[in-house]
Amino acid sequence: MSTGRRRISRNFTRWLLGPVLLWGVLALLSRCVQIRMSDKKVKAYFAGSPVQPDFAFTEAGAQSVHYASFGADTLPMVVFVHGSPGSWDAFIGFFKDSTLYQKARLISVDRPGFGKSNLGKPQRSLEAQAATLVPILKTNRSATLPILVGHSLGGPLVARVAMDYPQLVGSLILVAPSVDPALEPKEWYRKVGGFFLVRPLLPAEIDVSNQEILPLKGELTLMLPLWKALTLPITVIQGEKDQLVPAANAGFVKKSAVNATVKVVMIPGMNHFIPWERPEVIREEILSQLENK
């Protein structure tokens, strides 16, 4: 083999093996780092607590959606929607917060493909995912419309719910939301993760996450003309030093939702993980919105 061909062969091997090894590492890490809590750990977490979560499933077409809830359905509803990957317990700490559960019915969902909501079966369309939340929102028996809280990919999802079902949503809290298609990163390794020979090697949550992030830019582009239809209060809570979702996404909401009342809470020095590192910021905004209803 000529020197040139050997060089090409080595370069091709590096290009091929690099992504595969990367995804292999991700697969191993995801097995070591638990994405969702087991039922046993959830039970232990609430042991001795004066309140206990209720669990239920709702059906939206062929999609089964699992969710946890606290409180009477006559209390104002607050619905938490996790990012990618994730599960309902991303917001489990809020369920033990008496300042919240005494004033609201708290609900946290497993988005399609995660947790107990058809684990491993991705739903790539934000419009279709939004429709799966409708049966839950219709259980609201409060005199006020629900507050939807979405983190990361949960942000554009709850925005899509408000766009498609404005009669069911009272206000939005978008936490580090991926909403601007122009700011979506070009992550070359995601296409490798979508290769049919690689997908079976990945844990279900990682595969589903990849499958819904791959088309996300296109999904966000479809939403561009819909932002102006929003007329409800919107709060964007964003970390100034977020390396996963650029802080400029907050400005995008303010620029795009021209008929809504948009408030931006920028947290200096904060990264992407606001629900775990700065939950009090989210709590205070929920309480503020509850008081203004």
N, C-alpha and C positions, 0 to 999 in steps of 0.2 A: 504494500500500500504506500502511495506517495506521501511525502511530508504534509502536503496540503490536505489530502484526504484524512490523514490521521488527525490533523488539527480540527477539521470540520467534525469528525467523529467524536473527539473529546469535548468540543463545545456543545454538540448536540446532547451528549450524555449528561453534561453538567446542567444544561437547560431542562432536560427531562427529569433527572434525579432530584434536582434541587426542590422543585415544587412538591414532588411525591414525598420526599423526606420531611418537608415542612408540614404537609398535611398529616403525615404519620405522627409527628411530634404533637400536633394539635389533637389528634385522636387519643394519644396516650395521656395528654394533659387533661382532656375532658373526662377521662375515666377516673383521674385522680381528684379533680375538682368537681364536686357534685353540683350540677346545674339546678336540680330541683331537690327539695327535701323529701325524704321518705315519709310515709304515713306515721311510722313509729317516731321519727324525730319531730314531726308536727305535733303529735300527741304529747310528747315530752316537753315541747316548747310551751304549751298551754297548760301543763300540769299545775294545779293549784290556782290557776287564773280565775277570776270571778266571771269571766266571759269565755265562751267556747265558740269556735266557728261552726257554721253549718255548711255542708257541702251538697252540691246538686249538679245535675246535668240539664242542659236545655238543647233542643234540637232546632237547627236551622237548615232545612233541606236535608242533605246527606251528612251535614257536619254536626257532630256532637261537641258541645262546649261545656267544659267543666269549670265550676267557679266556687269560691268560698265566700260566705257572707256572714255579717254580724248585724244584729239589730232588727227591729220591726220594720215591715215594709211601709209603714206610715211615716217613718222618719225620712228626711231628705236623703236622697241616694248619692253616694260618691263611688264611682267605678274606677278602679285602677287597672291599667293595661301595661304589661311588661314589654321590654325590648326583645332583642334577638341575639342569642338564645335567651330563654328564661322560663318562668312559670309564675303562677299566682303568688307564690311565697316570696317573690322579690319585694313585696310590700307587706310582709308578715308583721314587721315591727309596728306598723300603723294600727294593726288590729288589737294591740295591747295598750293603745294610747287612749286613756279614758276621756281625755279632752275631745277626742274625735267620736268614739263610739257612743258617747252619751248624747251626741247631737245629730248623728247621721247613721244611716244604714250603709255600712262599708262592704263593698264587693270587689273582689280581685279575681281575674279570669286567667285561665290557661288559654292562650291564643291557639288557633288551629295549628296542629302539628306538634304542639308542646304539651308537657305535663300529661294530663289525662284526656286531652282533647285530640283524639286520633293521633297519638304520638307517631312521628315518623312520616306523616302524610302532609307535605307542605301545601299551603294555599298561597299562591304567588300574587293574587290580585287583591289590592287593598279594598277595592269595592266589594269583593266577595267576602273578605274578612269583616268589613263593616257590617254587612248584613247578618253575620253570625251573632253580633251583639244586640241586635234589635229585640229578640225575645226576652233577654235579661232586662233591658231598659223598660220593656212593657210591664214588668212586675212592679214598677214604681207605683206606690199608692200615696205618695206624698203630694201635698198641694204645690210643690215646687219641682221644676225640672232637674234632672241629674247633673252633677258635676262630673266631667270625665277627666281623668288624670292619666296621661300617657308619657312613658319614658322611652327615649331613643326611637326605635321604629314604632313603638306604641304611640308616639306623638303624631305622626302623619295619619296613623290609623284612626285615632279619636277625632282628628280634624276631618277625615273622610266621613266618619259617622255623622258629624255635625253638618257637613255639606249635603249628604244624601237624606238625612232624617232630621231636619232642623226642628221639627215639632216634638222631638224626643230628648233634646239636649238643651240644658240651661246655660252652661259655661264650660270652658276648657282650661286646663292647666297643662301646658306642654313643657316637659322636663327634658332638656338637652335633645330636642327633636330633630330628626333627619328629615327636613322638609324642602330644602332648596335643591332641585335636580342639578344645578350648576356646581354645587359644592360636593356632590357625591364623589368619593375617591375612586380612582382607577386602580383597583386591586387585582392585578394580573392572576394571582394565585386562585382567585375564586373560580375562574374558568377551569382550572386544573381540578379543583374540588368537585366541579360539576361533571367531569368526565365519567362515563359509565363504568370504567374499571376502577375508579377511585372512590366513587360514592359508597359502594358496599363496605369499604374499609373504615368509614367514618361513623362515629356514634350518631344516633338518630337526631339528637338536638343540633349537632354541628351541621349535619347534612341539611336539615330543614332550614336552619339559619342561612346557610349558603344559598339554598334554592329560592328563598324569598328576597335576599339582598341582591342577587344577580339581576333581577328585573326591576329593582327599586327605582332606579333613575327614570325609567320609562313610566312607572306608576306615578311618580311625583310630577312628571311632565304632564300627564293626563289631568292632574289636579290643578294645574296653573290657572285655568280660567274660572275655577270654582271658588277660589279664595274670596273673591269680591262679593260672593253671595252670603258670606258669614256676617251676621249682625249681632252676635252674642259677645259677652265679655271673654277675653282671652288673656291669660297670663303665660308668659314664656319665662321659665327659670333656666338659666344657662350658666355653665362654668366658663370663666374667661380663658382658662388654660386647657380646655377640652381638646384632646388629641384625636378623638374618634369622630366627633361631630363638631365641625368648626363653629365658633361662637357667632359667626356671621349669619347662621341660620336664624337667630333671634331677630336680626334686622330684616331678614326676608319676610318673616311673618308680619312685622309692622308695615312693611312696604306693600305686601300683597293683600292682606285682609283690610282693605281700605274702608270698609263699612262696619267694621267691628271696633270695639274698644279694646285696644291692645296695650298691655302693661308688660314691660321687660324687667326682670330681676336678674342682673348680671352679678355673679358671685366672683369676686377677685381671687385669683390663684386656684380656682376650683377646676377639677377634672370632670370626667363624664359620669362619675358614679355618685351623683347627688342623692339618690334615694337611700343610700347606705351611709354616706359620709356627712351629709347635711340634711337629714330628713326633717329637721325643724323648720327649714325654709318652706318645704312643701306643706307641712302641717299648718303653718301660719297663713299660707295663702288659701288653703281649704277653709280654715275658720273664717277668714275674711270674706270669702265668697258666700259662705253659709249665712253670715250676718247680714250680707247685702241682699239676700233673697226675700 
